[in-house]
Amino acid sequence: MSVVLLAACHSESIEIVDQCRYNAVMKDHSDLDGCGFLLRLESGKYLEPLWSYFLQTPAQPIEDPMQDLELVDGMHVQVDFEYVESFATGCMGGSLVMINSIKEAQCAQAE
């Protein structure tokens, strides 16, 4: 399955093959009890990233795409994720997701 998306900062289209890539903005909600950084999608919906080391009992070495990312309020990112249904946190600031990949966007999307 192929999907053609128009990029906001390029005049040509970009083809994404077999991926679900979403544009989002990092938002610092650490002032709310139990929250940290949330991801706000272009639709306005918030995602709460679940850190993979919370799921390991006992702790297993696992690569977490969020681990080496510098978390900056307002940073534009591109993200792939899966919804997590069987886990809860104290934040409740958005849908709980496991991040499959995340990278800083090369150009900022409109907020």
Beta strands, then each sheet from edge to edge (+ up, - down):
strand 1: 2-6
strand 2: 13-17
strand 3: 22-28
strand 4: 37-41
strand 5: 46-49
strand 6: 76-83
strand 7: 95-104
sheet 1: 1+ 2-
sheet 2: 3+ 4- 5+ 7+ 6- 3+
end
